[in-house]
């Protein structure tokens, strides 16, 4: 009997290799594809008929699919029969909430023991939801992100340290409009400048 067909998406080849080695030891799991970019996930899953995709969050991608959370949303839209499980180093409550909103079936951190990770793959494949319990509790306690989509967009560029003019060019808005969004985001994060606001938002998993 063939095993559950698994795709691994992580931009670190060593991590992918380690995960593949661990999961392959399980007799009922079959790693059929590995990719290093978020925008490669859907096509690889379609080509290799993956049933469960293990997705890192912070990996390179395209403007349409910039990270693992966007990849989970794309899987749900284009391959509704395929499940996605986020496996990340970054255990941030905001990330968990965003991943679930994007349609991911589970969210665990990379230091999860191998046996538990394999069991998470099985449970997600069965249509169940698997969540890191600590992060789930923190996510509920922390509430949802107060940022609007536009504020998220400008803060992502602000993380690079770019001046307002450059941010405006990147997001196709006027400098004045960008300043308004940044000012609002600074207020919502309780910080004093755009760099601090971007870092707080990142650390809480809001961007």
Buried (B, 14 or more C-beta within 10 A) or exposed (E): EEBBBBBBBBBBEEBBEBBBEBBEEBEEBBBBBBBBBBBBBBEBBEEBEBBBBBBBBBBEBEEEBBBBBBBBBBBBEEBEEBBBBBBBEBBBBBBBBBBBEBBBBBBBBBEBEBEEBBBBBBBBBEEEBBBBEEBBEBBEEBEEBBBEEBBBBBBBBBBEEBEBEBBBEBBEBEBEEBBBBBEBBBEBBEBEEBBBBBBBBBEBBBB
